[in-house]
């Protein structure tokens, strides 16, 4: 089976959707201090916005996932992207901290839907043998968005200020027009729509509750892995602890995200050859010898090398998650299940930043120690969970995928 135009477009759309979603989310991590100054509060109060965004994402994953399972992946994805773009821009107009926090919560609802819908649409459409590398590419959208946010901060933040930076978040809405014109509906969803009545959500979860519980535990650990290495890094670790200016901290963050993109694509490709679980464990364990350089380095060079390598590890493991969860997912709720368990894990891990702030403040504001404690712990947890967990590499999601596929 050769790649069709729609298959290429759906991969591009899913990648850009997650990239622009992450861009909108990560713009804020560069702006804690200035937002706090505008509203006359401390940084900890503003950091609650990250918690609210992460906590709201399961709501969005469930709502938009159910809509996509019922009405189709394509139209739901379009509305979802439009929603998070508008809410991101609206954050720049917040007149008070309370309004700002409400808008970030609503943004989290919209953000929660994109990953599950986009990944389901992609993996139900593309050739089976391409799943590993496409999984890495899709997940690389997350650090790609972080990278673009760091570059935007480098060039525009000092001139625009935090309010106008949020207005850049309206840009993802342009992607809606590309999806409408260039992307076809999922063949797997079209097949299921033409079949007899499918089991409902409750029936599926009653049948597969052990799988669902396992997936939530796994994604909790994974979200502590990613947010534990990212949320405190640019502002609290680089700017406050190491006193780096905006340009240097955004440059270091960009370097880290180049490593993340390389890790996601590289380990995604590797998972197609050695298996999903084995590739995840190798990527995760790679973090352990890197932690001293990443969290306790004293020069920009050492910290930069550590930042690059730690994100090769973190996003290398994450790069396999989109395909792994979609292959494990019950087919009747594939637009809901991966995104919902992912975002439930996010909900449980949403206290990561306040926890890291608490650890740091208890140890002379040592944010490096706080990041190292979280990341080192979850590496072990992830390795054990994956070693004991299931794998369905290569399972067919649509009738067309039962035929031999070539890339």
N, C-alpha and C positions, 0 to 999 in steps of 0.2 A: 504493500500500500504506500503510495507516494503522498507527500504533503500536498494538501490543497490550499488554495488561497485563504479560505476561511480558517483552516487549522493554524496557519501561520498568524493570521490576524487575532485569533482567540488567545494564543500565547502572548502576543504583544499586548493585547488589551488587559489580560490578567496581570502581567508583569507591571505595566504602567499604572494600573489601578492600585496595586499594593504599594508601588513606589510613591505615588502621589498621596496616598493615604498616610504612609509613614512620614513623608515630607511635612504634611500638615501637623502630625503629632509631634515630631521632633523639633519643629521650630521653637516650641515653647521651652525646651530644656536649656536653651541658650539665654533665656530671658527672665529667670526667676528673680534675680536681684533687682532688675529695673522695674518689673511688675510690682514687686514688694514695695519699692520706693514710691511708685505712683499711688498705691493704695494705703501707704503708711502702715504696713504690717511687716512681720518678719518673714524670712524665706520659708520657714516651715509651714506657715499659713498658705503660701502660694503653692508649695509642693503638694498640697491637698488636691490641687487641680489634676495632677497626674493620677492620684489615687481614684478620683471620681471618674476620669476618662477610662481608666482600666476597668473599674468596677462596673461601668455601664455597658461595656462591650458584650457581655453575655446576653443582655437584653436585645441588642441589635442583631447578634448572631442568630438568636432564636426567631425574632420577628422576621428579619429579611430572609433567613434560611427557610422558614415555613412558606413564605411568599414564593420563594424560588422553587421549592418542591411542588407547589400547587400551580403557579402561573407561568413558570419557566425561568431559566437562569438569566437569559438575555435582558428582558425588560426590567427585572428586579435589580440587576447589576447597574443598569442605567440610572434608575431612581436612587439607588444607594449612593453612587458617586456624586450625583447632584446634591444630595442631602448633606454629605460631610463637607463638600466644598463651600456651600452657603454658610453652614454653621461655623466653619473655621474663620471665614471672613468676618462674620458677625462678632467673633470674640474680640476683634480689634476695636469695636465700638462700646465695649462694656463700660458703664459709668461707675461701677463699684465692684468690689471683690465678690460680693454675693452674686451679682449678675454674671460676672466672669465665671464663677464656679458652676453656675447653672448651665451656661453655654458650653462649658467643657464637658459637663455630664452629657448633654444632648449630642455633642460631637462624638462622644464615646459610643453612644447608641448607634449612630450612623457608621462610625469606624468599625464597629463590631461585625457588620454584615459583609464587608467586602471580601475578606480573605476566604471564607467558606464558599461563597457563591463563585468567585473567580476561579478558585482551584477546582471545584466540581465541574464547572464548564470546560476548563482546560483538559482535565484528565479523562473526562467522558468523551472528548473529541479527538485527541491526538493519538498517533500510533503507540502501541504498548511499549515498544523498545525505546521510545524517546522519553518515557516518564521520568527516569532518574535525572537526566540532565535538565529537563524542563522543570522538575521539582526544585532543583538547585537554583535555576534561573528565576522562578517565581518567588522563592524565598529571598533571593538576592534583591528583590524589589524593596524589601524592608531596609537593609543597609544602604541601598541606592538612594532611598528617600532621605535617610539620615545624612548621607553624603551630600545630596543636593541642598538639604537644609543648612549644613555646615558651610557650604560654598556661598549660599545666599547670605548667611550671617556674616561671612568674611567680607563680602563686597558691599552689602547694603545696610547692615544693622546700625552701624555708627551714624549713618546719614539719615535713615528712616525712623529709627526708634521702634519700640516693640509693637505699638498699635498698627503702624503701617506694614510691619512684617507680616502680621496676620492677614492683611488684605491680599498678600501673594497667594494665600490658600484658595482663592476662587479659581485659580488656573486649572485644577483638575476637571472642572466641569466641561472643559473642551473635549475631554475623552468620550463623553456621552455621544457626541456626534459620530465619532469614529466607530464606536460599538454598534450604533444604529445602522450605519452604512456597510460595515465590513465584516461583521461577525454573525454566524448562523447560530440557531438554537442548538442545544446539546442533543445529539442523536439518542443518547440513553434516556433523556427525559421524554423525548418524542415517542420512543418505543413504549415506555411505561404508561404514558398517557393513553395510548391506543389499546392497552391491555385491560383486563377486567379489574375491578376495584382492588386497590392495593391495601395492605394492612395499615392502620392508623399509627400515629406516633406512639401512643401509649402501648399498643400491642407490640410494636417493634422494640421499645425500650424494656418491656417486660421480658421479651425473648432474649435480648442481648444486654441485660443490665450489668453483667460482669465485665463485658467489653467496655461499656460506657464508663463504669467506675474506674477501670484500669486506665482508660484514655484520659480521664480527668486528673488522676494522680500523675500520669506522665507529663501532661501539659502544665500542671502546676510546677513541677520541677523544671521544665524547659523555660517557663516564663520567669522563674527566679534566675535561671541561667542567663537569659538575655537581658532582662531589666537590671539584674544585679551587676552586669558589666557595663551598662549604658546610661542609666538614668542619672546617676550621681557624677558621671565621668566628666562631661565638659564644663559644667558650672561649678559644682562643689569641689571636685577633686583637682581640676586643672586651674580654675580661676581663683578659688578661695584658698585651697590648701597650698598650691604651688605658685599662686600669684601670677599666672600667665595672663596676658592681655587677650582681648577678643580675637585678634588675628591669629595668635599662636594656638589658642585653645581650639578654634575652629579648624585650623590646619591639622592639628593632632587628631581631631575627631574625623576629619576627612581621610587621613591615613589609616585609621582604624577601620573605617568602612570600606576602603579598598581591600583590606584583608578579609573583611566579612564577605564581600562579593566573590573574591577568589575562593574562599572556603566553601561557600554555599554551592557554587557551580561545580567545584572540584569534587567535593564529597557526594554531591548529588549524582554526578557521573559515576563515581566509584561504586555507589550503592547498586547500580544496575549490574555490576559485575560480581561483587562479593556479598550482596544482600543488604537489606535496609538496616537490620539490627547491628550487624558487624560494623558497618560504616559509621553508624551513630556512636557506638562505643569507642571506636578509634578516635573519632573527632573530639568527643567529650574528654577523654583521658589526656589528650594532647594539652589541655589547659593547665594541668597540674604543674609541670615543670616551667610553665611560662608565667605563672602568677607572681613570683618574686620580682621579675623584671617589669611587669605591667603595673603592679600595685605599690612596689617599694623602690622603684628606680628614682634617682635623684637628678638626672640630667634629661633635657629634652630628647637627646638621641636614644638613651636607654628606654625612656618612657614611650617614645615613638615606635621603637622595635617591639616592645611589649604590647602596645596597643594594636599593632598590625597583627601580631601572632595570636593574641587572645581572641580576636574576632575571627581569624581563620578557624579556630577551634569552635567558638560559640555558634557562628553561623554555618560552619561546616556541618555540625550536628543538626542544626535547624533546617538546613537545606534539604534534608531527607524527609522532614516532617510532612510537608504537603502531600507527597505521594503516599507516604506510609499511612497517614490517617485516612486518605481517600480509599486506599486499597482495603483497609480494615473496616471501613464504614458499611453499615447495612445499606443496600442499594436503594431502598424505598425512601430514605431520608438523607441522601448523600449531600445535599446542599445545606442541611441543618446540622448533621452530626459532627463533621470535622470542625466547622467553625464554632459550634456551640461548646464542645468539650475544650477546644483551644481557649475560648474566651472565659469559660468557667475556671480554667487554670489561671488565666489572667486575673480573674476576680480574686481568687485565693492569694495570688502573688502580688496583688495591687498594693499591699502594704510594704512592699520591698523598700521604696525610697524612704518613707518615715522610719522603717527599721534601721536602714543604713545610717540615716541621720542620727538616730538614737545611739547606735553603736559608736559612731564617730565622736559625738559630743561626750560620751563617757570615756573616751580615750584621747583627750586633747585635740579634738577635731581631726582625727586621723581617718580620712575617708578611704585611703588606700587599704587600711586594715579592715574597714567595714566591707569593702568590695571583695577583698580576698576571703573573708569568712563566708560570705554568701556563696560566691562562685565555687570555692573549694568544696563546700558541703554538697552542693547540688550536683557536682560532677560525679561523686560517688553514688548519690541517689539515682541519677539518670542511668548510670552504668548498670546498677542492679535491676532497675525496672525493665530496661530494654533486654537484658540478658534473660530474664524470666518471661518476657512477653511474647505475643504472637507476631506472625508476619504473613502477608498474603501477596508477595511480590508477583506481578504479572497477571493478576486476576482480570478477567474481561469485565468491562463496565457497560459495553454496548455490543450489539451483534457484530458490528463491523470490526470490533477488536478481537473477535474470535478467529479471524483470518491471520495468516502470517503477515507481519508488518516489517517494513524496512524503512530506514531513516536515511 
